[in-house]
Amino acid sequence: MIRLKDVEKTYDNGTEALRGISFGIEDGEFVFLVGPSGSGKSTIIKLLTGEILPSSGRIMINGFSMSNISDRQIPYMRRTIGVIFQDFRLIGKKTVYDNLALAMRAVGASSKEIRSRIPYVLELVGLSGKEDRYPDELSGGEQQRVAIARALVNNPSTIVADEPTGNLDPGRSLEIMTLLERINALGTTVVVVTHEKGLVNHFDKRVIMIDAGVVAGDGVGTYEV
């Protein structure tokens, strides 16, 4: 569960990115977070992943209060969230298997857990048999599937996808979004930040519109702006 209440964020350079944002996302929801460039979407993502803290207001993420979270708690909070980036961020010199194994070792998973979990997750994202491939041997869509598998490999309750289809053509974009929808159907909360109106309008999901640091709209429907 995610809760933002009267959240404000002003950066050190004086930029007022968020001006009293409030919204909640329930466990198991699929939500699009949309808005023009500079609207505050990236700041919200950084708040959700613990990269930055709010200037004021309250944020609860999967049972953790981000307003007074300790340094010791942040790694535990981050284990509840899998993040997918636009630029994949795969390690080119490591195989698909090793990219995923690295993410699992980072949270203390055993070798047995790694051997058991990785084949399951690769099957889930449609990459069975690709364990020994290197990123440059895969298409852009396949690389993004590896990135999704990496986000899922530690079994987070929430997936945050930051422009996950920004580097893909429309056909691959639809495939990736359909995959995220399937992952959501298995019980994982999914938050997708995107500017692609056509993609948002293809799916009948909740849309939270951010503009100039405030919530400009919130509901199920099309992205018109």
Helices and strands as residue ranges (DSSP letters): E 2-10, E 16-25, E 30-34, H 41-48, E 56-61, E 64-65, H 74-78, E 81-84, H 96-105, H 111-124, G 135-137, H 140-152, E 158-162, H 170-185, E 189-193, H 197-202, E 206-211, E 214-220
